Amino acid sequence: MDLVLQAVINGLVSGALLAVPAIGFTAMFAVLRFPNFSVSGVATLGAFAGYQAYAVGFEVAGSLAVAFAVAGVVGLFLDRVAHLPLVKQGALPAAIASIASGLVLENLVRLGFGNDMRGYDRPIARDLHFGDIRINPQQTETMGVALAIMLVVFAALAFTRIGKAMRASADNPELAALKGIRPERVAMMASFVGMGLVGMGGMLLGLDSSIDPLTGARILLSIFGAAVLGGLGSAPGAVLGAFLIGIAEELSVLVVGSPYRAAVGFFAILIVLTVRPRGLLGERAF
Amino acid sequence: MQMIDLRMSRRAALLGGAAAVAAPSVGRAQAEPIKIATLTPLTGAGGSYGPVMAKVAAAVVEEVNAAGGVLGRKVVLVSEDDQTNPDAGVRAARKLIDVDKVVAIVGTWASSVTTAVAPLCWESKTFLCTVSGADSITQLPHQGFLVRTQPNTVLQITRTGAFLVSLGAKKIFTLVPQTPFAQSSIEIMNGVAKKAGGAHGGLIYDDKKTTYRTEVDQALRFAPDAILCAGYTPDTLVLLKDLYRAGYKGKIIGQGYAINQKLIEQVGQNEVVEGVYTYAPSTAEGSAALERVKKMSGLANPDPYTSQVYDHVNMVLMAIATAKQASGAAIKDNIRKVTQGSGKPVDNALDGLKAIAAGEKVDYAGASGPCDFDDKGDILDCKFRYEQIKAGKPVLVKIA
C-alpha cells in the first residue's frame, strides 16, 4: 500500500511537470487546429535556453523566463514560416511539417551544444521521510513552480482581454472574427504562449534529471497523450490528462514494469477515446 | 529509384544503359577500391563514443593507403551514423550494403542496433564486426559473418558478480533498462548471487523516463547491499540521483561506459557518485597497439570501443589480404587465420600486410586484447578493469 501511495505521489510530481507543456500543446491546437509536433524540438530548445541562462547566473525563475521567450519566439517563427501556410490544406500536412521542423530544431541544438548531456548545476538534496513515504524538497519546489505557472496561465485565460479573445477564437473562430477579434493576432499569441509553455516544460523536466538534444523527443508522446486524454483543445483537460498519465505511468511500474509505460499511456487513451471520443473534458478551451 | 526510371525518356534510358555496361570496365582499369564501412553511433546514447571510433578507423585506413593499400587496391572507408537506434541503423546498413557495396561493416555499438543490422549483413554476405555485448548476438544464425570483440553478458556479469561478492555483497539488486541483455543480465546475476550464498532481485526499466523514483522504491524494498545499474549514461545518471535522494548507502556498480567522466560532471555533486564502482572490458594496457590508438584518437585513455574498432579494421584488412580477395565471404573464411594460431605476432595491419605479402602467417593481438574468437564469434579472453569513484575521480581498483 505504501508503495502505491508513493507511486501516486511520484506520479503527481511528474504529472505537474508534464502539465505545463501539455497546456501549451492543447492551447495551440485549440486556436490553430493542428497538432503541433514540433513541441519535441521546442521543448529541447527551451531546456537548453534555460540551461544557458542558468549557467550565466540567472535564478530558476529568470531562466524559466528565458526558456519561455526563446521557445516562444522560435515556435512563433516556425508556425508562421512552416506550419500555418499548410493548415489551409488540412491539419495533416501541417502536423507532418511540424514533425519535420521539430527534427530540424533538435539537430540545430545538437549542432550548437553537441550530444553530451548537461545537468543544471543544482545541488541534489536527500529526500524527506514521512513514515514510509519519501518526498524530495527540490521536486516539490519544481512542482510548485509548475503549479504557479499553470495558475498564471489560467488567470490570463480567464481575466485578460487576450485570454478571453483566445478562448473566443478557439470556441468559434467565425463568430469571434465578427466580434472584431483579429484572428491573426490571436493565432500569433497562441503560437508564442503555447510554445513558450512548452519551452518552460522542457526546462522544468530537465531541472531534475538532465538535458540532451533528445529531451523533447522523449516526452513528446506523454505530452500528446495528456492532451488527447483530457480532450484536445481543453487546457484544464490537459492538466487532468497530465496528472493521470503521470500517475498511470508510475503505477504501471508496480504492475507490469516500466518497459510497458508507453503501452499503458496508449491503453488509457484508447479506453478514454472509446468511451468519450472528445477526451475527458471535451473540447472546451477553458 | 522507381520514380526516376518512370520519368526517363527512352533515349536517356538507352544512354544510361550503355554507360552502365561501360562503367565496370573503366572501374577495372583503375583497380576498384576495397570498400569497408564504420556504422557507429555518432548521435544518441552512444554519441560520445561513435565519432572517435570512426576517426580511429579512418586513421588506420589512411595509414594502410599511404603504404600502398591492400592487394594493390586503395581502401575506401564509408562512415555512417546508427543514431544508437535500430531503425536508423538498418537504414544506414541498407545504404552501405546496397549502394556503397561495402564488404565489411565494423563498429556497431548498441546491442539493439547490432541485432537489427546483423541479418542484413549475413543475408548479403557482408562481414560484421561489433562491440555489442548482448549474448543473443552471437547466437543469431549469422553463418560466421559476425565476430565481436566485446565480452558477452555471461562473461561480463559473471565477473562483475564475482567482484561484488568479493567486496562482501550478500543481497544484490540488478536495475537494467529494456535491452537485449536485460533478461540475461538478471538471470546470470541471480545465479552468481545464489551460488555465493546470497540473494538477488532484479527489475527491468524503461530508459526514456525522466525519473526513477518508483523503480528505486521497489529496489530498496529488497534492502540490497549492492546494486548493479546496468544502463546507459542518460538513464544511469537519473537513477544515481534518485538512489542518492532516496538515501541509499550501499554499494553501487555500473558499466564503465555509462558511469564515465561525463556522468560525473553532469551530476556535479561528488557525494552522489562517491564510492560508486565501475567495470569495463579493459584495453590491452601497455601494448604497442594501444599506443597507436592513443596517437590516432588524440586521447590519453582511449575507451575499449575505440580500441576494438582499431582491431576490427586491422583484422578485416589482413583477412582480405590473406584471402587475396575482397568479399565478406573471404573475410569470414580468413579472419581466424590472421587472429589466432601460431603465426608471427603482429599488432597492426601495416606489419601484418607486409608479412602476409611475404607469404608468412600472422597472429594478430590488438589494442583491445588477444582477439581470439570461438566458433560463435565470441572472444575467448579479455581483462576487466574495475574502478571506484573517489572525490569525483575514477580510481583504479584492479585490472583482472
Contacts between the chains, C-beta under 8 A, distances in Angstrom:
chain1	res1	chain2	res2	distance
A	3	B	214	8.0
A	3	B	217	6.1
A	3	B	218	7.1
A	3	B	221	7.0
A	6	B	213	7.6
A	6	B	214	6.9
A	6	B	217	5.3
A	7	B	214	4.7
A	7	B	217	7.4
A	10	B	211	6.8
A	10	B	213	4.3
A	10	B	214	5.1
A	10	B	217	7.9
A	13	B	211	7.4
A	13	B	213	7.8
A	14	B	210	6.8
A	14	B	211	5.7
A	17	B	210	7.7
A	110	B	43	6.7
A	115	B	43	5.6
A	115	B	44	7.4
A	115	B	47	3.4
A	115	B	48	6.5
A	116	B	47	7.9
A	116	B	48	6.5
A	116	B	262	6.1
A	117	B	233	6.6
A	117	B	234	5.7
A	117	B	237	6.6
A	117	B	262	6.8
A	117	B	263	7.9
A	117	B	266	5.3
A	118	B	266	6.7
A	119	B	237	7.4
A	119	B	266	4.3
A	119	B	267	6.7
A	119	B	268	5.7
A	121	B	268	5.1
A	122	B	268	8.0
A	123	B	269	6.2
A	124	B	241	5.6
A	124	B	244	6.0
A	124	B	245	6.6
A	124	B	267	7.4
A	124	B	269	5.2
A	124	B	272	5.6
A	125	B	245	7.0
A	126	B	244	7.1
A	126	B	245	6.0
A	126	B	247	5.6
A	127	B	245	4.9
A	127	B	246	5.9
A	127	B	247	6.4
A	129	B	247	7.8
A	134	B	213	7.7
A	134	B	217	7.5
A	134	B	245	7.7
A	134	B	246	6.2
A	134	B	247	8.0
A	136	B	213	7.9
A	136	B	245	5.2
A	139	B	211	7.9
A	205	B	210	5.3
A	208	B	210	7.0
A	208	B	211	6.5
A	208	B	241	7.8
A	209	B	210	4.8
A	209	B	211	6.7
A	209	B	237	7.2
A	209	B	238	4.7
A	209	B	241	7.4
A	210	B	234	6.6
A	210	B	237	5.4
A	210	B	238	7.0
A	210	B	266	5.4
A	212	B	234	6.5
A	213	B	43	7.7
A	214	B	44	7.2
A	218	B	208	4.8
A	218	B	210	7.1
A	219	B	210	7.0
A	249	B	209	7.5
A	250	B	213	7.7
A	250	B	214	4.7
A	253	B	205	7.6
A	253	B	214	4.5
A	253	B	215	6.0
A	253	B	218	7.2
A	254	B	214	6.9
A	254	B	218	7.2
A	257	B	203	7.2
A	257	B	204	5.8
A	257	B	205	7.5
A	258	B	204	7.6
A	258	B	205	4.6
A	258	B	206	4.0
A	258	B	209	6.3
A	258	B	214	7.9
A	258	B	215	6.4
A	259	B	178	3.9
A	259	B	204	5.7
A	259	B	205	7.0
A	259	B	206	5.0
A	260	B	206	7.9
A	261	B	206	4.7
A	261	B	208	7.8
A	261	B	209	6.7
A	262	B	206	7.5
A	262	B	208	7.9
